Amino acid sequence: MSEIAKTPKPPYYAVIFTSERTDGDNQYAEIADEMLKLASVQPGFLGVESAREGVGITVSDWYLTYKTRVCKVERDYGFERV
């Protein structure tokens, strides 16, 4: 999934999950797809945005370390080329 999540007008909450993966795939992609399917039908689900190069921004055997942060978004803005 590589699109920017459609979010409501602030304030709203965001969860930031930062991690370092262990070596090897260990079926990560397949199970991550399944977890996304389950999460997407939950009330309040807005989307997923992900980036990874060493440290990933998106609890299991796939992670060497991780940290979860829950944030209140008070302002957001952006640009879209038309």
CORMOBEL-V696765 format. One record per residue. N is the residue number from 1. RES is the residue in one letter. PSI is psi in whole degrees, -180 to 180 (* if undefined). BURIAL is I if it has 9 or more other ideal C-beta (glycine too) atoms within 8 Angstrom, else O. Layout:
n->N res->RES psi->PSI burial->BURIAL
n->N res->RES psi->PSI burial->BURIAL
This chain:
n->1 res->M psi->122 burial->O
n->2 res->S psi->47 burial->O
n->3 res->E psi->157 burial->O
n->4 res->I psi->133 burial->O
n->5 res->A psi->141 burial->O
n->6 res->K psi->117 burial->O
n->7 res->T psi->157 burial->I
n->8 res->P psi->173 burial->O
n->9 res->K psi->136 burial->O
n->10 res->P psi->156 burial->I
n->11 res->P psi->150 burial->O
n->12 res->Y psi->174 burial->I
n->13 res->Y psi->147 burial->O
n->14 res->A psi->146 burial->O
n->15 res->V psi->127 burial->O
n->16 res->I psi->120 burial->O
n->17 res->F psi->113 burial->I
n->18 res->T psi->135 burial->I
n->19 res->S psi->162 burial->I
n->20 res->E psi->127 burial->I
n->21 res->R psi->153 burial->I
n->22 res->T psi->168 burial->O
n->23 res->D psi->146 burial->O
n->24 res->G psi->153 burial->O
n->25 res->D psi->-40 burial->O
n->26 res->N psi->38 burial->O
n->27 res->Q psi->23 burial->O
n->28 res->Y psi->-50 burial->I
n->29 res->A psi->-46 burial->O
n->30 res->E psi->-45 burial->O
n->31 res->I psi->-34 burial->I
n->32 res->A psi->-40 burial->O
n->33 res->D psi->-42 burial->O
n->34 res->E psi->-42 burial->O
n->35 res->M psi->-39 burial->O
n->36 res->L psi->-41 burial->I
n->37 res->K psi->-45 burial->O
n->38 res->L psi->-43 burial->O
n->39 res->A psi->-37 burial->I
n->40 res->S psi->-17 burial->O
n->41 res->V psi->3 burial->O
n->42 res->Q psi->143 burial->O
n->43 res->P psi->136 burial->O
n->44 res->G psi->-6 burial->O
n->45 res->F psi->128 burial->O
n->46 res->L psi->-26 burial->O
n->47 res->G psi->-179 burial->I
n->48 res->V psi->133 burial->O
n->49 res->E psi->134 burial->O
n->50 res->S psi->145 burial->I
n->51 res->A psi->142 burial->O
n->52 res->R psi->126 burial->I
n->53 res->E psi->87 burial->O
n->54 res->G psi->-76 burial->O
n->55 res->V psi->128 burial->O
n->56 res->G psi->144 burial->I
n->57 res->I psi->102 burial->I
n->58 res->T psi->* burial->I
n->59 res->V psi->110 burial->O
n->60 res->S psi->-166 burial->O
n->61 res->D psi->-4 burial->O
n->62 res->W psi->-13 burial->O
n->63 res->Y psi->135 burial->I
n->64 res->L psi->-42 burial->O
n->65 res->T psi->156 burial->O
n->66 res->Y psi->161 burial->I
n->67 res->K psi->137 burial->O
n->68 res->T psi->134 burial->O
n->69 res->R psi->136 burial->O
n->70 res->V psi->125 burial->O
n->71 res->C psi->145 burial->O
n->72 res->K psi->118 burial->O
n->73 res->V psi->116 burial->I
n->74 res->E psi->-19 burial->O
n->75 res->R psi->139 burial->O
n->76 res->D psi->153 burial->O
n->77 res->Y psi->165 burial->O
n->78 res->G psi->-172 burial->O
n->79 res->F psi->139 burial->O
n->80 res->E psi->120 burial->O
n->81 res->R psi->130 burial->O
n->82 res->V psi->* burial->O
